[in-house]
Amino acid sequence: MSLFLALLVAAAPPTTPASTLPAGTQALSADHEERWIPFEFTPGNQIRFVMSLEGRPVSAILDTGVSYSVLARRYTEANRLHVRGQAKADVIGGSVPVGWVKTRALAIGGLRREGGGLAVADLPATATGSATAVDLLVGRDLTADYALDIDYVQRRFRFLRSGRVPFTGTSSPLTIAPDRLVYVSSVVLGGAELRPMVVDTGDGSAITLSTAGWATARMPSRATTTTVSFGLAGPVVSEVAIVPQLVVGRTIARNVEVRVEASGGFSDAIGVAGRIGSGFLQNYRVLLDPTAGQMLLSANAGADQPPLRSTSGLLLGVADDRLKVLHVMRGGPAAAAGWRDGDLICRVDGAAITPAYPTSPLARWSAGTPGRSVTLRLCNGTERRLTLAHFY
C-alpha cells in the first residue's frame, strides 16, 4: 500500500467509433533499444515521464489500461487546439465526456508517430495524487504494436520490436482484448483462475478484483479494511486484504495486496475480473508484448516482502503545506479516535508539511511501528495524538 493512496486511470473505449480517430503512422528509430525513457513515480504510484507533442515537451503517464491515449482538455484550451466530436467513456468512478484532436507528430523515446489524433478529456491532478496534473495518458493505441520493457528498479522504460526478449523471466499470457482494447492476462487465486484481468500500468494499486472475482477465489476468511482510490471520474472506496499467494502465469507472488470493488464497479462495467496494477508490477522487471502473446516478469530483490500497511488508518493526500485526510480506514486507530475525511494536518511530531513531504522520511509515520504515538497538529491549531497499530 502507498503511504498515501493508489490512483487508478483506466478507460473503456469511447462510445464514438474508433474510426473517428485517425491512426497516424508509427515507427521505431534505428537506435530505439538505446532510447530509454527515464520516469518518476507519482505519489499515486504511476509512471510519469516527459515526451514530445508537436515538438514541445509534455508530461505523461504510461497507462496500458487506457484504450486510446488521452490529452488533457486544459492543454487543448491553453494551446487553442480544435476539439472534435462528443462521446462518453466508462472510467473508474463513473463516465466522462470525451472528444478528439488531430496531431501532427509525437515522440516517446525511440517511438515516433506522424499524424493521427488523441482523445481529449479532463485529467485532474487527483489522477496522479499530486498538486500537478499531467498533460497526457499514453495508452494502448500507441504501445500495443511493440514490446514495452519496464525497468522499475532503474526507473526507465523503452520500446522494443515485438518478439525481442531482453532478459529472462517467467512468462504469462498477454493479449489485447478485442472489445475493450486494453492489455489483458489472468491470475490464479485460491485455486481459481480469474480472467480477463486488465494489465494496467496506470493503476497504482497491486491487484483489484470484482466482487464476483473475489467470491470465485473462495479465499479463507481474512482480515479486511477499507481503502480509497481515485479514478478520472472521482473516488472509489473498496475492501482491501493481504493474500498469502497469487499466481500470474508461471510467477508465484506472495504477500499480495488485493482490493475488492463493490458490485457494479468499473470491473463489472467493462466485464472483466479485475486489474493487475503497477503496485504489483513494480516488484518485477516487466516485458509487455501483446503481439507476441506474453508478459515476462523477472522478480526484483524483495519482491515477496509483505506490502506496506497503514498502521494509522489514515490515507492522505498532500497539497503544498498540509495533508488532507482522504479516507479513514475501517477498524483502524484513526477511526477509533474519531478522525474524519477532510481533516487537515499541518505538522507531524512538530515537523511542518512541505511540498517535498511525499518522498521524505517524515512520510513514513502513517505506516510506522505499532505502538508508536504520533502527535498531529491540525491546521486549525488543535493537536491530536494517534497510537499506531496493526488492524488488517
C-alpha positions in Angstrom: 0.0 0.0 0.0 1.2 3.5 -0.7 1.7 5.8 2.2 -0.9 8.0 0.6 -3.3 6.3 -1.8 -3.5 4.5 -5.1 -4.6 6.2 -8.2 -6.5 4.4 -10.9 -6.5 5.5 -14.5 -8.3 3.2 -16.9 -10.9 3.7 -19.5 -13.0 1.6 -21.8 -13.3 2.6 -25.5 -15.4 5.7 -26.0 -18.9 5.2 -27.5 -17.8 7.1 -30.6 -16.5 4.6 -33.3 -12.7 4.2 -33.3 -12.7 5.2 -37.0 -13.3 8.8 -35.8 -9.8 9.0 -34.6 -7.1 9.0 -37.3 -4.4 6.3 -36.7 -1.3 8.1 -38.0 1.9 6.3 -38.9 4.2 4.9 -36.2 7.9 3.8 -36.4 10.8 3.0 -34.2 14.1 4.8 -34.7 17.2 2.8 -35.6 18.6 3.3 -32.1 15.4 2.6 -30.3 17.0 0.0 -28.0 19.3 2.6 -26.5 16.5 5.2 -26.2 15.4 4.6 -22.6 12.8 6.9 -21.2 13.5 7.9 -17.5 10.5 8.2 -15.3 9.5 9.0 -11.7 6.7 7.6 -9.6 3.7 9.9 -9.0 2.5 9.9 -5.4 -0.2 7.6 -6.8 2.4 5.0 -7.8 2.3 5.6 -11.6 4.9 6.0 -14.3 5.3 9.7 -15.1 7.7 10.9 -17.8 8.3 13.6 -20.4 7.7 13.1 -24.1 7.2 15.4 -27.1 4.0 16.5 -28.7 4.2 18.8 -31.8 7.8 19.4 -30.9 7.0 20.6 -27.3 7.7 18.7 -24.1 4.6 17.4 -22.3 4.2 15.4 -19.1 2.7 11.9 -19.5 1.7 8.7 -17.7 2.3 5.3 -19.2 -1.1 3.7 -19.0 -1.8 0.3 -20.6 -5.3 0.4 -19.1 -6.4 3.2 -21.4 -7.8 2.2 -24.8 -6.9 5.4 -26.6 -4.3 7.9 -25.4 -5.8 10.9 -23.8 -4.8 14.6 -23.9 -5.8 16.9 -21.1 -8.6 19.2 -22.0 -6.9 22.1 -20.3 -3.9 21.5 -22.6 -6.1 21.8 -25.7 -7.6 25.0 -24.3 -4.2 26.6 -23.4 -2.9 25.8 -26.9 -6.1 26.6 -28.8 -6.5 23.2 -30.3 -9.7 22.3 -32.1 -11.5 19.5 -30.2 -13.9 17.4 -32.4 -16.8 15.1 -31.6 -18.6 14.3 -28.4 -18.7 10.9 -26.7 -18.7 9.2 -23.3 -16.1 6.8 -21.9 -16.5 4.5 -18.9 -13.7 5.2 -16.5 -13.0 4.3 -12.8 -15.5 6.2 -10.8 -18.1 6.7 -13.5 -18.0 8.1 -17.0 -16.5 11.2 -18.6 -17.1 13.2 -21.8 -14.5 12.6 -24.5 -13.6 14.5 -27.7 -10.8 14.1 -30.3 -8.0 16.3 -31.5 -5.8 15.8 -34.6 -2.0 15.7 -34.1 1.0 16.2 -36.4 3.8 14.5 -34.5 4.6 12.9 -31.2 7.6 11.1 -29.9 8.4 8.9 -26.9 12.0 7.7 -26.7 12.6 5.7 -29.9 9.0 5.7 -31.0 7.6 8.4 -33.3 4.2 8.9 -34.7 3.3 11.2 -37.6 -0.3 12.3 -38.0 -3.1 10.6 -36.1 -5.0 12.0 -33.1 -5.7 11.8 -29.4 -8.8 11.5 -27.3 -9.4 14.6 -25.1 -10.8 14.5 -21.5 -10.4 16.2 -18.2 -7.2 14.9 -16.4 -7.4 16.3 -12.9 -4.4 16.4 -10.6 -6.1 13.9 -8.4 -5.4 11.4 -11.2 -1.8 11.5 -10.1 -2.1 12.2 -6.4 -0.1 15.4 -6.6 -0.7 19.1 -7.0 0.4 18.9 -10.6 -1.7 17.4 -13.3 -0.2 15.6 -16.3 -0.8 16.6 -20.0 -1.3 13.1 -21.5 -2.1 9.5 -20.8 -0.2 7.2 -23.2 -2.4 4.2 -23.8 -2.8 1.0 -25.8 -3.1 2.7 -29.2 0.5 4.0 -29.0 2.1 1.0 -27.3 0.5 -2.3 -28.3 2.4 -2.9 -31.5 5.7 -3.1 -29.6 7.3 -4.8 -26.6 7.4 -2.5 -23.5 10.5 -3.1 -21.4 9.9 -1.5 -18.0 12.8 -1.5 -15.5 11.2 -0.4 -12.3 14.5 -0.5 -10.3 16.3 1.9 -12.6 13.1 3.8 -13.3 13.2 3.7 -17.0 11.4 2.1 -19.9 11.8 1.6 -23.6 10.1 0.4 -26.8 11.4 -2.8 -28.5 10.3 -4.6 -31.6 7.7 -7.3 -30.8 9.4 -10.7 -30.1 12.6 -9.2 -28.6 13.3 -10.7 -25.2 16.0 -8.7 -23.4 16.0 -10.6 -20.1 15.0 -13.9 -18.6 11.9 -14.4 -16.5 8.7 -16.2 -16.1 6.1 -16.0 -18.8 2.4 -15.1 -18.6 -0.2 -14.9 -21.4 -0.9 -11.4 -22.6 -3.3 -10.2 -25.3 -5.3 -7.1 -26.3 -9.0 -7.7 -25.6 -10.8 -7.2 -28.9 -13.8 -5.4 -27.4 -12.2 -3.5 -24.5 -8.9 -2.7 -26.4 -6.7 -2.9 -23.3 -3.9 -5.3 -22.2 -5.4 -8.4 -20.5 -4.0 -11.5 -18.8 -5.2 -13.8 -15.9 -4.4 -14.7 -12.3 -4.9 -17.7 -10.1 -6.1 -17.0 -6.6 -7.3 -19.6 -4.1 -7.1 -22.3 -6.8 -9.5 -20.3 -9.2 -8.4 -18.8 -12.5 -9.7 -15.3 -12.9 -9.9 -13.8 -16.3 -9.7 -11.4 -18.1 -7.5 -9.3 -15.8 -6.6 -5.9 -17.3 -2.8 -5.3 -17.1 -2.9 -1.6 -16.1 0.3 0.4 -15.6 -1.9 3.4 -14.8 -3.4 1.8 -11.8 -1.3 2.5 -8.7 -2.7 -0.4 -6.7 -1.5 -4.0 -6.8 -4.4 -6.4 -7.6 -8.0 -5.3 -7.9 -10.9 -7.8 -8.2 -14.6 -7.5 -8.8 -16.8 -8.8 -6.0 -17.6 -11.8 -8.2 -14.0 -12.5 -8.8 -13.2 -12.4 -5.1 -16.1 -14.7 -4.4 -14.9 -17.1 -7.1 -11.5 -17.3 -5.5 -13.0 -18.7 -2.2 -10.3 -17.3 -0.1 -10.3 -18.3 3.6 -11.6 -15.6 5.9 -9.1 -12.8 6.1 -8.9 -9.5 8.0 -10.1 -6.7 5.7 -10.4 -2.9 5.9 -11.4 -0.2 3.5 -9.4 2.0 1.2 -9.9 4.7 -1.3 -8.6 5.2 -4.8 -9.2 7.9 -7.3 -10.2 7.5 -11.0 -10.8 10.1 -13.6 -14.4 10.3 -12.5 -13.8 10.5 -8.8 -13.1 8.5 -5.6 -13.8 4.8 -5.2 -14.0 3.0 -1.9 -13.2 -0.7 -1.8 -12.3 -3.5 0.6 -8.6 -4.5 0.9 -6.8 -7.6 2.3 -3.4 -9.2 2.1 -3.4 -12.7 0.5 -0.5 -15.2 1.1 -0.1 -16.2 -2.5 -1.3 -15.3 -6.0 -0.1 -16.8 -9.4 0.3 -14.9 -12.6 1.3 -17.3 -15.4 4.3 -19.1 -14.0 5.1 -16.4 -11.4 4.2 -17.2 -7.8 3.8 -14.0 -5.9 3.5 -13.9 -2.1 2.1 -11.4 0.3 -0.1 -9.5 -2.2 -2.4 -6.7 -1.5 -5.8 -7.3 -3.1 -8.6 -4.7 -3.4 -12.2 -5.8 -3.9 -14.5 -3.4 -5.8 -18.1 -3.0 -4.8 -20.7 -4.7 -7.1 -21.3 -2.5 -10.1 -17.8 -1.1 -10.1 -15.5 -0.5 -13.1 -14.6 -4.2 -13.5 -18.3 -5.1 -13.7 -19.0 -2.2 -16.0 -16.4 -3.4 -18.6 -16.9 -7.1 -18.0 -13.5 -8.1 -16.5 -12.4 -10.0 -13.4 -10.2 -7.2 -12.3 -6.8 -5.4 -12.8 -3.1 -6.1 -12.3 -1.7 -2.7 -11.4 1.7 -1.0 -11.0 1.7 -1.8 -7.3 2.2 -5.4 -8.3 4.2 -4.9 -11.5 6.8 -2.7 -9.8 8.1 -5.8 -7.9 9.5 -7.1 -11.2 11.3 -6.1 -14.4 8.4 -6.3 -16.9 8.1 -7.0 -20.6 4.7 -6.4 -22.1 4.4 -7.8 -25.6 0.8 -8.5 -26.6 1.7 -9.1 -30.2 3.9 -12.0 -29.1 1.3 -13.0 -26.6 3.3 -12.8 -23.5 4.1 -10.8 -20.3 7.6 -11.6 -18.9 8.3 -11.0 -15.2 11.7 -11.1 -13.5 11.5 -10.6 -9.8 13.3 -7.7 -8.2 15.0 -8.1 -4.8 12.4 -8.2 -2.1 9.5 -8.9 -4.4 7.8 -11.2 -1.9 8.2 -8.9 1.1 4.9 -8.0 2.8 3.4 -4.8 1.3 3.5 -1.6 3.3 0.4 -1.5 5.5 -1.1 1.5 7.1 -0.9 1.4 10.9 -2.6 4.8 11.4 -5.8 4.1 9.4 -5.4 7.4 7.6 -5.0 7.7 3.8 -3.6 11.1 3.0 -3.2 13.5 0.1 -0.6 16.2 0.1 -1.2 19.8 -1.0 1.8 22.1 -0.5 1.9 22.7 3.3 -0.8 20.3 4.5 -2.1 16.8 4.4 -5.7 16.1 3.7 -7.4 13.0 5.1 -8.9 11.3 2.0 -10.1 8.2 3.8 -10.4 6.9 7.3 -9.9 3.1 7.1 -12.5 0.9 8.8 -11.3 -0.6 12.0 -8.1 1.4 12.3 -6.7 3.6 15.1 -7.9 6.8 13.3 -11.4 5.5 13.0 -11.4 4.7 16.7 -10.1 8.1 17.6 -12.9 9.9 15.6 -10.9 11.2 12.6 -13.0 12.3 9.6 -12.5 12.6 5.8 -11.4 16.1 5.1 -9.4 16.7 8.3 -6.2 18.8 7.5 -2.8 18.2 9.1 -0.1 20.8 9.1 2.5 19.3 11.4 3.6 15.7 12.3 5.6 15.4 15.6 6.3 19.1 15.3 7.7 18.9 11.7 6.0 21.1 9.1 4.5 19.7 5.9 6.3 20.8 2.8 5.9 20.0 -1.0 8.8 17.5 -0.5 6.8 15.5 2.0 5.8 12.6 -0.2 9.5 11.5 -0.7 10.7 12.5 2.7 11.4 10.1 5.7 8.7 12.1 7.6 6.0 10.5 5.3 6.7 7.0 6.8 4.9 7.8 10.1 1.5 6.7 8.8 2.8 3.1 8.3 5.1 3.2 11.3 5.9 0.8 14.1 2.8 -0.4 16.0 2.6 1.1 19.5 4.3 4.4 18.4 2.4 7.5 19.5 2.4 10.3 16.9 1.4 14.0 17.6 -0.5 15.5 14.8 -1.3 19.2 14.6 -4.4 20.1 12.6 -4.3 23.3 10.5 -6.8 24.8 12.9 -4.2 24.7 15.6 -5.6 21.7 17.6 -3.4 18.7 18.4 -4.3 15.0 18.5 -2.2 12.0 19.5 -2.6 8.8 17.5 -1.2 5.4 18.6 -0.3 3.2 15.6 -1.5 -0.4 15.5 -1.9 -3.4 13.2 -5.5 -3.8 12.2 -5.7 -5.9 9.0 
